[in-house]
């Protein structure tokens, strides 16, 4: 038997087991990072305490919101050209971001006493969540997998992102001075900060959105990235560390309902908000390079789509049909069509996400 085929057929994970492993890993990681930094895990400005509080609140809230979404018939429409195994998910409630994102925003705002950086990041996160909500609502209303137009979605992302970058430039001038690089090096940015930060907001939110294609995939990988980013920025921005811990915990609480088999999807309401939150925190803390490494999985997902489109156009014949570089994009769909199960793909992505956190904290 082929080694890869043997691995795929023998490596079995249930959604519940995968969730338990992730929760244990994140909890242990938060405890270790707090201990390493000399923080008490039961204090508000830590990784552990806000993480578990938001995880618990979100999980409990979901037991009320998920049935309400089902009653409202806020079901997901599955695209016909996607993996055929996903068609059975049609009708699963979507827009889950409407309950897990606000939990993190409210808790972090209250516990940070409305610190200006947290208010700004929360505002950007909420605005990107609103863009996603508009998209999800159109999908539900039209009973189609097409929401608002890509042009309108991009215009809204650019608009809200531009306002955030303008606020940073006017109120946090030191933020745009240097960009942190590995081994203690820095890169002076000056006015280059604005196009780079603007691009990061749009790119990160769309990359996170593309990753949201399997049960528990985006929620778990973003929870890992947020915890790693929170650990990195803790010495200089404890209030934003608190924000990251809260949102990471809310992602874990959401996975109580989103793990395989999912009872609810986060929709664009959640995925766009999560990507915007990651980028906004990184911009305010000079951690864009750190975020690039932590978001390696999201980067691969986004690049796989760009490669697929470019290759299809480059090989298009007279009949208007081109060749496909991957069986399907984003890359997680290629793996699924190659014989991997959802939980196997998600489990491997979780593992890689954790390794990226350890690698990032080791070199910065």
C-alpha positions in Angstrom: 0.0 0.0 0.0 1.2 3.5 -0.8 2.6 5.2 2.3 0.4 8.3 1.8 -2.7 6.2 1.2 -1.9 4.2 4.3 -1.6 7.4 6.3 -4.9 8.8 5.1 -6.8 5.6 5.7 -5.3 4.9 9.2 -5.2 8.4 10.7 -8.7 8.9 12.0 -9.9 11.9 14.2 -13.4 12.7 15.3 -14.4 16.3 15.5 -14.9 16.0 19.2 -11.4 14.6 19.7 -9.8 17.2 17.5 -11.6 19.9 19.5 -10.4 18.5 22.7 -6.8 18.3 21.5 -7.0 21.9 20.3 -8.5 23.2 23.6 -5.9 21.3 25.6 -3.1 22.7 23.5 -4.3 26.3 23.5 -5.0 26.1 27.3 -1.6 24.6 28.0 0.1 27.1 25.7 -1.5 30.1 27.3 -0.5 28.8 30.8 3.1 28.2 29.7 3.4 31.6 28.0 2.0 33.3 31.1 4.4 31.4 33.3 7.3 32.3 31.0 6.4 36.0 31.2 5.9 35.9 35.0 2.2 36.7 34.7 -0.5 35.2 37.0 -2.9 33.1 34.8 -5.8 34.3 36.9 -5.2 38.0 36.3 -7.2 40.0 33.7 -4.1 41.1 31.8 -2.9 37.6 31.0 -3.5 35.1 28.2 -5.2 32.4 30.2 -8.0 34.1 32.2 -9.6 36.1 29.4 -9.1 33.2 27.0 -11.2 30.8 29.1 -13.8 33.4 30.1 -14.6 34.2 26.5 -14.5 30.6 25.5 -17.0 29.7 28.1 -19.3 32.7 27.4 -19.3 32.0 23.7 -19.9 28.3 24.1 -22.9 29.0 26.3 -24.3 31.8 24.1 -24.1 29.5 21.1 -26.6 27.1 22.7 -29.2 29.9 22.3 -28.0 31.6 19.1 -27.6 28.5 16.9 -31.2 27.3 17.4 -32.3 30.9 16.8 -30.4 31.0 13.5 -31.9 27.7 12.5 -35.4 29.0 13.3 -34.8 32.1 11.2 -33.8 29.7 8.3 -30.4 31.4 8.1 -29.0 28.4 6.2 -25.9 28.2 4.1 -26.2 27.7 0.4 -23.4 25.4 -0.9 -21.8 26.2 -4.2 -22.4 23.5 -6.8 -18.9 23.5 -8.1 -17.4 22.7 -4.7 -16.6 19.3 -3.3 -19.7 17.1 -3.6 -19.2 15.9 0.0 -20.1 19.5 1.1 -23.6 19.4 -0.5 -25.0 17.6 2.6 -24.1 20.7 4.6 -26.7 22.8 2.8 -29.1 24.5 5.2 -26.6 24.6 8.1 -27.0 27.9 9.9 -24.4 30.5 9.0 -23.6 34.1 10.2 -22.1 32.5 13.4 -19.8 35.5 13.7 -22.7 37.5 15.0 -22.3 35.9 18.5 -18.7 34.9 19.0 -17.1 38.1 17.7 -19.1 40.5 19.9 -18.3 38.4 23.0 -14.6 39.1 22.6 -15.1 42.7 21.7 -17.3 43.5 24.7 -15.1 41.6 27.2 -11.9 43.1 25.9 -13.3 46.7 25.8 -14.6 46.4 29.4 -11.5 44.8 30.9 -9.1 47.2 29.1 -11.3 50.1 30.3 -11.8 51.2 26.7 -8.1 51.7 26.0 -7.8 53.6 22.7 -5.9 50.9 20.9 -8.5 48.3 21.8 -11.3 50.6 20.8 -9.7 51.2 17.4 -9.0 47.5 16.8 -12.5 46.6 18.0 -14.0 49.2 15.6 -12.1 47.8 12.7 -13.1 44.3 13.6 -16.7 45.2 13.9 -16.7 47.1 10.6 -15.2 44.1 8.7 -17.7 41.9 10.5 -20.5 44.2 9.1 -19.2 43.8 5.6 -19.3 40.0 6.1 -22.8 40.3 7.5 -24.0 42.1 4.5 -22.6 39.4 2.3 -24.1 36.6 4.4 -27.5 38.3 4.5 -27.6 38.6 0.7 -26.7 34.9 0.4 -29.5 33.9 2.7 -32.0 36.4 1.2 -31.4 35.3 -2.4 -30.9 31.6 -1.4 -27.7 31.7 -3.6 -24.0 31.4 -2.8 -23.5 34.9 -4.3 -23.7 37.8 -1.8 -22.7 41.4 -2.4 -20.6 41.9 -5.5 -16.8 41.3 -5.1 -16.2 45.0 -6.2 -18.5 46.3 -3.4 -16.9 44.0 -0.8 -13.4 45.1 -1.8 -14.5 48.8 -1.8 -15.9 48.5 1.7 -12.7 46.7 3.0 -10.5 49.4 1.4 -12.7 52.2 2.8 -12.8 50.9 6.4 -9.1 49.9 6.2 -8.2 53.4 5.0 -10.0 55.1 7.9 -8.2 52.8 10.3 -4.7 53.5 8.8 -5.5 57.3 8.8 -6.3 57.1 12.5 -3.1 55.2 13.2 -1.0 57.8 11.3 -2.6 60.7 13.1 -2.7 59.4 16.6 0.1 56.8 16.8 3.0 58.4 14.8 5.6 56.1 16.4 3.8 53.1 15.0 4.7 53.9 11.5 8.4 54.6 12.2 9.8 51.0 12.1 8.8 47.5 11.2 10.1 44.7 13.4 12.1 42.0 11.6 13.6 38.8 12.9 16.8 38.8 15.1 16.0 42.2 16.5 16.3 44.1 13.2 14.0 46.9 12.2 13.0 48.4 8.8 12.1 52.1 8.6 8.8 52.6 6.8 7.9 56.2 6.8 5.1 56.9 4.3 5.4 53.3 3.0 3.5 52.3 6.1 0.1 53.4 4.7 0.0 51.2 1.5 1.6 48.3 3.4 -0.9 48.5 6.2 -3.8 49.1 3.9 -2.8 46.0 1.9 -2.4 43.9 5.0 -5.9 44.6 6.2 -7.5 43.7 2.9 -5.3 40.7 2.2 -5.5 39.2 5.7 -9.3 39.4 5.9 -9.7 37.8 2.4 -7.1 35.1 3.2 -8.9 34.2 6.4 -12.2 34.2 4.5 -10.8 31.7 2.0 -9.6 29.4 4.8 -13.1 29.2 6.1 -14.1 26.1 4.1 -14.1 23.1 6.4 -15.7 22.5 9.8 -13.5 24.1 12.5 -10.7 25.1 10.1 -10.7 28.9 10.2 -11.9 29.1 13.9 -9.1 26.8 15.1 -6.2 28.2 13.0 -7.1 31.8 13.8 -7.4 30.9 17.5 -3.8 29.6 17.4 -2.5 32.6 15.5 -4.2 35.1 17.8 -2.7 33.4 20.9 0.7 33.6 19.3 0.3 37.2 18.3 -0.9 38.0 21.8 2.2 36.4 23.4 4.5 38.3 21.1 3.0 41.8 21.7 2.4 41.3 25.5 5.6 43.1 26.7 4.7 46.3 24.8 0.9 46.2 24.4 -0.7 44.3 27.3 -4.2 45.8 26.4 -3.9 44.3 22.9 -2.7 41.0 24.3 -5.9 41.0 26.3 -7.9 41.6 23.0 -6.0 38.7 21.3 -6.7 36.4 24.2 -10.4 37.2 24.3 -10.9 36.7 20.5 -8.8 33.5 20.6 -11.0 32.2 23.4 -14.2 33.2 21.6 -13.0 31.2 18.5 -12.5 28.2 20.8 -16.0 28.6 22.3 -17.4 28.9 18.7 -15.8 25.6 17.9 -18.0 23.9 20.4 -20.7 24.4 17.8 -18.5 24.6 14.6 -16.4 21.4 15.1 -17.1 18.6 12.7 -19.9 17.9 12.1 -20.7 21.6 12.3 -24.0 22.9 13.7 -23.2 26.4 12.5 -20.8 28.2 10.2 -19.1 31.5 11.0 -19.8 32.9 7.5 -18.1 36.0 6.2 -19.4 37.8 9.3 -16.9 35.9 11.3 -14.0 35.2 8.8 -13.7 38.8 7.6 -13.8 40.1 11.2 -11.1 37.7 12.3 -8.7 38.6 9.5 -9.3 42.3 10.1 -8.6 41.9 13.8 -5.3 40.1 13.2 -4.1 42.7 10.7 -5.2 45.6 12.9 -3.4 44.4 16.0 -0.2 43.7 13.9 -0.3 47.2 12.4 -0.6 48.9 15.8 2.3 46.8 17.2 4.7 46.9 14.3 4.2 43.1 14.0 3.3 42.7 10.3 6.2 40.4 9.6 5.3 38.4 12.7 1.7 38.2 11.4 3.0 37.0 7.9 4.7 34.0 9.5 1.8 33.3 12.0 -0.6 33.5 9.0 1.4 31.2 6.8 -1.5 28.8 6.4 -3.8 31.7 5.3 -1.1 32.9 2.9 -0.9 29.4 1.3 -4.7 29.3 0.9 -4.8 32.7 -0.8 -1.8 32.0 -3.0 -3.4 28.6 -4.1 -6.4 30.5 -5.4 -4.3 33.1 -7.3 -2.1 30.3 -8.8 -5.3 28.4 -9.9 -6.8 31.4 -11.6 -3.5 32.5 -13.2 -2.8 28.9 -14.5 -6.3 28.5 -15.8 -6.1 31.8 -17.8 -2.6 31.0 -19.1 -3.5 27.6 -20.4 -6.9 28.6 -21.9 -7.4 27.3 -25.3 -9.5 28.4 -28.3 -12.5 26.7 -26.6 -12.2 29.0 -23.6 -11.3 26.2 -21.2 -8.0 26.1 -19.4 -6.2 23.6 -17.2 -6.2 23.5 -13.4 -3.0 23.5 -11.4 -4.9 22.1 -8.3 -7.8 19.8 -8.3 -9.7 22.6 -6.6 -8.7 25.8 -4.7 -8.3 26.9 -2.0 -5.7 24.3 -1.1 -7.7 22.5 1.5 -10.2 21.6 -1.2 -7.4 20.1 -3.2 -6.4 17.9 -0.3 -10.0 16.9 0.3 -10.4 15.8 -3.4 -7.0 13.9 -3.0 -8.6 11.6 -0.4 -8.1 13.4 2.9 -11.0 13.7 5.3 -12.0 17.0 6.7 -10.8 16.2 10.2 -7.4 15.0 8.8 -6.9 18.3 7.0 -8.0 20.4 9.9 -5.8 18.4 12.3 -2.7 18.9 10.2 -3.5 22.6 9.8 -3.8 22.9 13.5 -0.5 21.3 14.0 1.2 23.5 11.4 -0.3 26.6 13.0 1.1 25.6 16.4 4.5 25.0 14.9 4.4 28.4 13.2 3.7 30.0 16.6 6.7 28.3 18.2 8.9 29.2 15.3 7.8 32.9 15.3 8.3 33.3 19.1 11.7 31.7 18.7 13.1 34.0 16.1 11.6 37.3 17.3 
